[in-house]
Amino acid sequence: MKDKSYRQEMLLLGCLLAVDLVCALVEAWKVSFQSPNVEYLCQAYDFAAKQRIDSVFLPTGYSGLLGISYIFGGQPGMVAFSMALSLSVILAAWLYLRMLGLSVRATLCLTALLSAYPDFVLSYNKAQETAVTATILFVFLTLLIRSTMAKRLGTLDALLGVTVGYGVLVRPNLALLVLLVWFVFWHLRVAQALRRSVVHVALVLAVYLAGTTAFHGRPYLPHNGPYNLFAGANEFTRFHLDNQEDSIYQALREHGLKAALGHSCSDEKDIDGLPEVHARKMDTTYSRLAWDFIREHPWEMLHLSWLKFKNMMYPDFRIYPPGSVGGVFKIIAALAFPLWLLALVMLPHPGPPTARLCVVVTVAVYIMPFLVMISSPRFRVPLDVLLWLDLGAMLVMWRQRRLAVA
C-alpha cells in the first residue's frame, strides 16, 4: 500500500514537471534567450572557450555550470540548463512541503500555483541565478529541519554541508548559512552538535575549494565584496537606490578619484588611464572609503539600511509601470513578505516544532547582507518563492485544523 501511494505521488510530480517542461519549451520557442546579468553570460563564454574563468570578480557556481551547458549544446544547451534549474525549484519545493507534512494533494496544488507564478514562468529562458538560489533555499531548509531531529551525525549533515558549499559558490553571502546552522544546533541543543558542525564546515570548505578550482583553476574569493559594500555605503547611495552601483562614480569623484566601467569580463583592464571599477586594485580603496563612511556616519548608515530594505521589498516597476498588468503582478509579488509575517504571527506553522525557527532565521539571514551592501527587488525573487510556498503551507494547516474542529 505504501509503495502504491509513493508511485502515485511520483506520477503526479512527474506530470507536473512534464506540464512545466512543455510550457518552458513553448516559451523558448516564442521568446528569445535573455541574460539580465551579462557578466554571468560573459563568464560562461569564457569557460566554454578556455575551460577556465579568468575573472575573479564574481562567483563561479552558476556561470561555470552555464558554461558547461554551452560547451555541450551552445545556446540551446544554456536554454536547456535554465529550464532544468526552473524545474529543480518545483522539485525542491515539493520535497520541502512534503517534509512539512502536507498531503500530496495540497503539495500538488501549491507547487502547481508556483508553476504559474509570473517571475517563475518568465525565468525559463533566462540566464540568471534566481532559480538556483531558490532551489538552494528550499533544499537547505528541508535538510536543516530534518537535521534538527536527527540523533547523530549522518547523511543529512553531509548533504547540508554540500548544499551550503554550493550555495556559497553561487552567492558568497550565503556563507552566513554556516553561522545559521551553528545557531540552530546550539539553540535547539541538537545531539552531537559540535561534531556535526565541524563536519558541516569541512564539507562547505571542500565543496567551495573544489568548485573554484574546477572553474577557475585554483581556489579564490570573489572580490566583488568591497565593490558591493562601497556601492551600498557612501555619501551618494541614497540618491541611486534604483541602481546603487551608479553611486560609485560620484563617490569616487568626491574623493578625488576617477574610474571607468570598462569591459564586464575584465578585472584589471584600464581605459584611457582610468582604473576600471571592477579592477581588483580598487578593492582596498572601496573597503577603506566604505568603512570610513560607516564609522563617521553610523546613523546615516542605519537610515541607508532601512532605505535599502524598503527598496528590496518594494515592487519592481523598472519594466512594468504600476498601472499595467505586469505592474499589478509586481505589486502582488511584493506582498509575499508582509503577508508571510502576518501569517507567521496568526497561524500555526506545519512541520516539526523546529520548522518555524528554521524558516524565520533563514529569511533573516538571507536579507541581512543586502541591508549592508547593495539591494534590489530582483534579489527578493528567490525569497518571494519561498515565502509564498511557506504561506500556502500555513494556510493549509490552518484550514485542516478548522475542519478537524468542525
Backbone torsions as a table, in degrees:
resi	resn	phi	psi	omega
1	MET	NA	-42.5	179.5
2	LYS	-65.4	-41.5	178.6
3	ASP	-63.5	-36.3	179.8
4	LYS	-66.1	-45.2	179.9
5	SER	-65.1	-34.9	177.8
6	TYR	-66.4	-41.5	178.7
7	ARG	-64.6	-38.5	178.1
8	GLN	-64.5	-41.0	178.4
9	GLU	-63.6	-44.6	179.5
10	MET	-64.7	-34.0	177.9
11	LEU	-65.7	-43.7	179.2
12	LEU	-65.1	-43.3	177.7
13	LEU	-62.2	-43.5	178.8
14	GLY	-62.5	-39.4	178.2
15	CYS	-64.6	-41.7	178.4
16	LEU	-62.3	-46.1	179.0
17	LEU	-63.9	-35.0	178.7
18	ALA	-66.2	-42.4	177.7
19	VAL	-63.1	-43.9	178.5
20	ASP	-62.1	-37.7	179.4
21	LEU	-65.3	-40.6	177.1
22	VAL	-61.5	-44.6	177.9
23	CYS	-60.3	-40.5	179.6
24	ALA	-64.0	-41.3	179.6
25	LEU	-66.0	-38.6	177.2
26	VAL	-64.4	-43.1	178.6
27	GLU	-62.8	-42.8	179.4
28	ALA	-63.8	-30.4	179.2
29	TRP	-74.0	-36.9	-174.0
30	LYS	-93.5	-26.2	-173.4
31	VAL	-119.7	134.7	179.7
32	SER	-71.7	152.7	-179.8
33	PHE	-63.8	134.8	-175.7
34	GLN	-124.2	155.2	175.5
35	SER	-137.3	91.8	-179.4
36	PRO	-57.6	-33.9	176.8
37	ASN	-115.2	98.0	-172.8
38	VAL	-64.1	-21.2	-177.6
39	GLU	-66.8	-35.4	175.9
40	TYR	-64.9	-41.9	178.4
41	LEU	-64.5	-38.4	179.5
42	CYS	-63.5	-43.0	177.9
43	GLN	-65.6	-36.5	178.9
44	ALA	-63.1	-44.7	178.3
45	TYR	-63.8	-36.7	179.2
46	ASP	-62.2	-44.4	-179.8
47	PHE	-68.2	-38.8	179.7
48	ALA	-63.5	-34.6	-177.3
49	ALA	-78.7	-37.3	-171.7
50	LYS	-124.0	0.4	-173.8
51	GLN	54.7	34.2	-179.7
52	ARG	-163.4	135.4	175.3
53	ILE	-97.8	111.1	-177.1
54	ASP	-70.3	-38.9	-176.5
55	SER	-65.4	141.5	175.8
56	VAL	-118.5	18.7	-179.4
57	PHE	-75.9	-44.2	-177.6
58	LEU	-109.6	160.2	173.3
59	PRO	-68.3	162.8	-173.7
60	THR	-115.3	2.0	-175.1
61	GLY	-59.7	-36.5	178.5
62	TYR	-91.0	-50.6	-175.0
63	SER	-65.1	-30.0	177.5
64	GLY	-63.7	-46.2	177.9
65	LEU	-67.2	-34.9	176.1
66	LEU	-62.7	-38.9	177.4
67	GLY	-65.0	-40.0	177.0
68	ILE	-61.4	-41.5	179.4
69	SER	-64.6	-32.3	178.0
70	TYR	-71.1	-36.6	178.0
71	ILE	-59.7	-43.2	-174.7
72	PHE	-85.6	-22.2	-175.5
73	GLY	-145.1	10.7	-178.0
74	GLY	61.9	-151.0	179.4
75	GLN	-62.9	-40.1	174.4
76	PRO	-58.1	-32.0	176.9
77	GLY	-65.4	-39.8	177.7
78	MET	-67.9	-36.5	175.9
79	VAL	-62.7	-45.0	178.9
80	ALA	-62.0	-39.9	178.8
81	PHE	-64.3	-42.8	179.0
82	SER	-63.4	-39.7	176.4
83	MET	-62.3	-44.1	-179.0
84	ALA	-61.7	-39.5	177.8
85	LEU	-64.0	-41.3	178.4
86	SER	-62.6	-42.7	178.3
87	LEU	-66.3	-30.1	177.8
88	SER	-65.9	-29.4	176.0
89	VAL	-63.1	-44.9	179.2
90	ILE	-62.1	-44.8	179.9
91	LEU	-62.8	-45.9	-179.3
92	ALA	-65.6	-38.6	177.8
93	ALA	-64.5	-39.7	177.8
94	TRP	-60.1	-48.4	-179.8
95	LEU	-62.3	-38.5	179.4
96	TYR	-63.5	-47.6	-178.1
97	LEU	-66.7	-38.6	178.1
98	ARG	-67.5	-35.7	175.9
99	MET	-62.8	-34.1	178.2
100	LEU	-72.3	-9.6	177.3
101	GLY	97.0	9.4	178.1
102	LEU	-70.3	149.9	178.7
103	SER	-69.0	163.9	177.7
104	VAL	-61.2	-39.3	-179.4
105	ARG	-63.6	-47.6	179.7
106	ALA	-64.1	-40.3	179.3
107	THR	-63.5	-42.4	178.6
108	LEU	-62.7	-43.1	-179.9
109	CYS	-62.3	-45.7	-176.4
110	LEU	-69.7	-42.0	179.2
111	THR	-70.9	-29.4	174.7
112	ALA	-67.1	-39.7	176.0
113	LEU	-64.2	-39.4	176.4
114	LEU	-60.9	-37.0	179.8
115	SER	-62.5	-24.0	179.4
116	ALA	-97.5	1.4	-179.7
117	TYR	-65.6	126.0	-172.5
118	PRO	-52.3	-48.3	-178.9
119	ASP	-64.0	-28.7	177.0
120	PHE	-73.9	-47.6	-178.5
121	VAL	-59.1	-40.9	-176.2
122	LEU	-79.2	0.4	-178.7
123	SER	-96.4	-5.5	-177.4
124	TYR	-57.4	-38.5	-169.2
125	ASN	-116.7	37.3	-178.5
126	LYS	-129.0	144.6	173.3
127	ALA	-91.8	90.9	178.0
128	GLN	-150.2	158.1	-173.0
129	GLU	-91.0	8.1	-176.0
130	THR	-58.6	-49.2	-176.0
131	ALA	-64.5	-41.9	-178.3
132	VAL	-68.4	-33.6	177.2
133	THR	-67.0	-42.7	178.0
134	ALA	-62.4	-41.7	178.0
135	THR	-61.1	-44.2	179.9
136	ILE	-60.5	-42.1	-179.5
137	LEU	-63.3	-44.4	179.4
138	PHE	-64.5	-46.6	-178.9
139	VAL	-65.1	-42.7	179.5
140	PHE	-58.4	-48.6	-178.5
141	LEU	-65.4	-40.3	178.3
142	THR	-58.8	-47.4	-178.8
143	LEU	-70.2	-40.1	-178.3
144	LEU	-63.9	-46.6	-178.7
145	ILE	-63.6	-42.1	178.5
146	ARG	-68.6	-33.5	179.7
147	SER	-65.3	-33.2	-179.6
148	THR	-65.8	-19.0	179.3
149	MET	-96.6	-10.4	-178.9
150	ALA	-73.6	146.5	-176.4
151	LYS	-93.4	-12.8	-177.3
152	ARG	-155.0	169.1	176.4
153	LEU	-61.2	134.5	-178.3
154	GLY	-165.0	-158.7	-175.6
155	THR	-61.1	-37.8	-179.4
156	LEU	-58.8	-41.1	179.7
157	ASP	-65.8	-39.7	178.5
158	ALA	-64.1	-45.2	179.3
159	LEU	-64.6	-36.6	178.5
160	LEU	-63.5	-43.8	178.6
161	GLY	-63.9	-41.9	179.2
162	VAL	-65.1	-40.9	-179.8
163	THR	-62.6	-47.3	179.4
164	VAL	-66.6	-38.3	178.4
165	GLY	-59.4	-45.1	177.8
166	TYR	-69.5	-34.0	176.6
167	GLY	-59.1	-40.5	178.4
168	VAL	-67.7	-33.0	175.6
169	LEU	-63.8	-31.0	-179.5
170	VAL	-86.2	-47.9	-179.9
171	ARG	-136.1	108.8	-178.0
172	PRO	-56.7	-28.7	-179.5
173	ASN	-68.7	-12.9	175.2
174	LEU	-73.5	-3.4	173.0
175	ALA	-59.9	-23.5	177.2
176	LEU	-63.6	-18.4	176.9
177	LEU	-64.1	-25.4	176.0
178	VAL	-61.9	-48.3	178.5
179	LEU	-64.8	-34.4	178.9
180	LEU	-62.3	-44.5	178.9
181	VAL	-61.1	-44.2	177.5
182	TRP	-56.9	-47.5	-178.2
183	PHE	-60.5	-47.8	-178.3
184	VAL	-62.6	-45.3	179.5
185	PHE	-61.5	-41.5	-179.4
186	TRP	-70.5	-46.4	-176.2
187	HIS	-63.9	-37.8	-177.8
188	LEU	-92.7	-1.1	179.7
189	ARG	53.2	51.5	-180.0
190	VAL	-66.0	144.0	-179.7
191	ALA	-60.3	137.0	178.3
192	GLN	55.0	38.8	-174.0
193	ALA	-59.0	-43.9	-176.8
194	LEU	-65.0	-49.1	-179.7
195	ARG	-60.7	-43.7	-177.7
196	ARG	-68.2	-35.3	178.0
197	SER	-66.1	-39.9	179.1
198	VAL	-63.5	-46.1	178.6
199	VAL	-62.6	-40.6	179.4
200	HIS	-59.4	-48.9	-179.9
201	VAL	-63.4	-41.4	-179.7
202	ALA	-61.0	-40.3	179.9
203	LEU	-71.3	-37.4	176.2
204	VAL	-58.8	-48.1	179.6
205	LEU	-63.4	-42.8	-178.6
206	ALA	-62.5	-45.3	-180.0
207	VAL	-65.2	-41.9	-178.8
208	TYR	-65.3	-46.0	-179.9
209	LEU	-64.5	-40.6	178.9
210	ALA	-66.2	-41.6	-178.6
211	GLY	-66.6	-46.7	179.9
212	THR	-66.4	-35.2	177.2
213	THR	-66.9	-41.5	-178.7
214	ALA	-65.1	-38.5	-174.2
215	PHE	-95.0	-23.5	-177.1
216	HIS	-115.7	-20.0	-178.7
217	GLY	105.0	-19.6	177.1
218	ARG	-161.5	159.9	178.6
219	PRO	-63.7	145.0	176.2
220	TYR	-158.7	161.3	173.6
221	LEU	-108.1	126.5	177.7
222	PRO	-56.1	136.7	-176.2
223	HIS	-102.8	26.1	173.8
224	ASN	-81.7	-4.6	179.6
225	GLY	-60.5	-54.7	178.0
226	PRO	-59.4	-37.7	178.1
227	TYR	-61.4	-48.9	-179.8
228	ASN	-66.8	-36.9	178.8
229	LEU	-64.0	-45.7	-179.4
230	PHE	-67.1	-37.7	177.9
231	ALA	-62.1	-31.3	-179.1
232	GLY	-97.4	0.3	-176.5
233	ALA	-144.1	70.8	173.3
234	ASN	-147.4	175.6	-173.6
235	GLU	-65.9	-16.9	-174.3
236	PHE	-113.7	3.6	-178.8
237	THR	-58.1	-41.7	-176.4
238	ARG	-62.4	-23.4	-178.8
239	PHE	-89.5	-2.9	-178.1
240	HIS	-133.6	44.5	-176.4
241	LEU	-65.4	-28.4	178.1
242	ASP	-66.4	-34.7	176.4
243	ASN	-148.3	89.4	-171.4
244	GLN	-66.2	-19.1	177.5
245	GLU	-64.4	-26.5	178.9
246	ASP	-65.0	-21.5	-179.1
247	SER	-69.3	-18.9	-176.5
248	ILE	-60.0	-42.7	-176.3
249	TYR	-63.4	-45.7	178.6
250	GLN	-64.6	-41.2	-178.3
251	ALA	-65.6	-40.6	178.1
252	LEU	-65.2	-41.6	177.6
253	ARG	-63.1	-37.0	178.6
254	GLU	-60.2	-31.2	-179.4
255	HIS	-99.8	17.8	175.7
256	GLY	75.0	23.0	-179.5
257	LEU	-119.5	154.7	177.2
258	LYS	-133.2	144.9	178.1
259	ALA	-149.0	155.5	178.8
260	ALA	-117.9	156.7	-178.2
261	LEU	-68.8	-50.1	178.0
262	GLY	73.6	-165.6	-176.8
263	HIS	-80.4	136.1	-171.9
264	SER	-66.6	-19.7	-178.2
265	CYS	-93.4	-7.5	-172.5
266	SER	-96.7	140.8	175.5
267	ASP	-98.2	-27.2	-171.1
268	GLU	-124.5	6.5	-174.1
269	LYS	-66.7	132.7	174.7
270	ASP	-101.8	141.8	179.1
271	ILE	-125.2	116.9	-179.3
272	ASP	53.3	36.9	177.3
273	GLY	79.9	2.7	-178.9
274	LEU	-100.7	138.2	176.8
275	PRO	-69.2	137.4	176.5
276	GLU	-69.5	145.5	-178.1
277	VAL	-64.1	-24.1	179.4
278	HIS	-90.5	-0.6	-175.6
279	ALA	-65.6	140.5	-177.9
280	ARG	-63.2	-29.6	-179.1
281	LYS	-67.7	-10.5	178.0
282	MET	-87.0	-9.9	-173.3
283	ASP	-58.4	-46.1	-178.9
284	THR	-62.0	-41.2	178.5
285	THR	-62.9	-46.7	179.6
286	TYR	-60.4	-46.7	-178.1
287	SER	-63.3	-44.9	-178.8
288	ARG	-62.4	-48.3	-177.9
289	LEU	-66.1	-39.1	-180.0
290	ALA	-65.4	-47.4	-178.9
291	TRP	-69.6	-31.5	173.8
292	ASP	-62.1	-43.1	179.5
293	PHE	-63.9	-44.9	-179.3
294	ILE	-63.9	-41.7	-178.6
295	ARG	-69.1	-38.7	-176.5
296	GLU	-84.9	-21.1	-177.3
297	HIS	-133.1	62.0	-176.3
298	PRO	-62.2	-40.1	-179.8
299	TRP	-70.4	-36.9	175.7
300	GLU	-62.9	-38.5	179.0
301	MET	-66.3	-38.2	176.4
302	LEU	-63.5	-40.9	177.8
303	HIS	-65.0	-40.1	177.1
304	LEU	-61.3	-39.7	179.6
305	SER	-62.1	-38.8	177.2
306	TRP	-66.0	-43.6	178.7
307	LEU	-62.6	-39.1	-179.9
308	LYS	-70.9	-33.2	174.8
309	PHE	-63.8	-47.0	177.6
310	LYS	-61.6	-40.6	179.6
311	ASN	-63.1	-40.1	-179.6
312	MET	-68.1	-36.7	-175.6
313	MET	-88.9	-9.5	-177.0
314	TYR	-79.5	147.7	177.2
315	PRO	-57.2	142.2	-179.2
316	ASP	-89.4	104.4	-177.9
317	PHE	-103.8	18.6	-176.3
318	ARG	-66.7	-32.2	-179.6
319	ILE	-104.1	-44.5	-177.7
320	TYR	-110.0	120.4	178.7
321	PRO	-68.5	160.2	-175.2
322	PRO	-55.3	-34.4	-176.3
323	GLY	-81.1	-8.2	-177.7
324	SER	-84.8	167.8	177.2
325	VAL	-61.0	-44.3	178.0
326	GLY	-62.2	-37.2	177.9
327	GLY	-64.4	-37.8	177.5
328	VAL	-63.9	-42.4	177.6
329	PHE	-62.8	-37.2	178.0
330	LYS	-64.6	-37.9	177.4
331	ILE	-65.2	-45.0	178.7
332	ILE	-61.6	-42.7	-179.8
333	ALA	-60.0	-38.5	-178.1
334	ALA	-70.4	-12.4	178.8
335	LEU	-78.9	-8.7	-176.3
336	ALA	-56.2	-49.0	-175.4
337	PHE	-65.4	-52.1	180.0
338	PRO	-63.4	-39.0	179.0
339	LEU	-66.7	-37.8	178.0
340	TRP	-64.3	-42.9	178.0
341	LEU	-60.8	-43.9	179.5
342	LEU	-62.1	-45.2	179.7
343	ALA	-65.2	-35.0	-178.9
344	LEU	-62.3	-33.3	-179.8
345	VAL	-81.5	-35.7	-169.1
346	MET	-101.1	-21.5	-172.7
347	LEU	-116.0	156.2	173.9
348	PRO	-71.7	149.9	177.2
349	HIS	-103.2	130.0	-179.0
350	PRO	-70.0	168.1	176.2
351	GLY	93.4	-172.6	178.4
352	PRO	-61.5	162.3	179.6
353	PRO	-58.9	-24.2	-178.5
354	THR	-80.9	-10.1	-172.6
355	ALA	-62.4	-44.6	-177.3
356	ARG	-59.5	-47.3	179.3
357	LEU	-60.7	-45.7	-177.4
358	CYS	-61.6	-42.2	-179.3
359	VAL	-68.0	-44.4	-177.7
360	VAL	-61.1	-48.6	-177.3
361	VAL	-70.0	-31.0	177.2
362	THR	-66.0	-44.0	177.5
363	VAL	-61.6	-44.3	-179.5
364	ALA	-63.2	-43.7	-178.6
365	VAL	-68.5	-32.6	177.5
366	TYR	-66.6	-39.6	-175.5
367	ILE	-75.9	-37.5	-169.2
368	MET	-52.2	-47.6	-177.7
369	PRO	-59.4	-31.3	-178.6
370	PHE	-72.4	-18.2	177.6
371	LEU	-79.7	-20.9	179.5
372	VAL	-96.4	-42.1	-177.2
373	MET	-96.4	-128.3	-179.9
374	ILE	-101.2	150.7	178.4
375	SER	-130.9	156.4	178.1
376	SER	-163.5	148.4	177.4
377	PRO	-56.0	-26.5	-178.5
378	ARG	-66.5	-25.8	177.7
379	PHE	-72.8	-16.2	-177.8
380	ARG	-83.6	-16.5	-172.5
381	VAL	-57.1	-49.7	177.7
382	PRO	-60.2	-35.0	178.3
383	LEU	-67.7	-40.8	177.5
384	ASP	-57.0	-44.3	-179.4
385	VAL	-59.0	-45.2	178.6
386	LEU	-64.5	-45.1	-175.1
387	LEU	-67.9	-40.0	177.7
388	TRP	-62.9	-41.8	178.9
389	LEU	-66.1	-41.7	179.9
390	ASP	-67.4	-38.6	175.9
391	LEU	-62.3	-43.8	177.3
392	GLY	-59.9	-40.3	179.2
393	ALA	-64.2	-39.7	178.2
394	MET	-65.5	-39.5	178.6
395	LEU	-65.6	-38.6	177.0
396	VAL	-62.7	-45.1	179.2
397	MET	-61.7	-43.5	179.2
398	TRP	-60.8	-44.4	-179.5
399	ARG	-66.1	-40.1	179.2
400	GLN	-63.1	-39.9	179.6
401	ARG	-68.4	-36.6	178.0
402	ARG	-65.9	-41.2	178.5
403	LEU	-66.2	-35.7	179.9
404	ALA	-66.1	-39.7	179.0
405	VAL	-68.7	-40.5	-179.5
406	ALA	-67.9	NA	NA
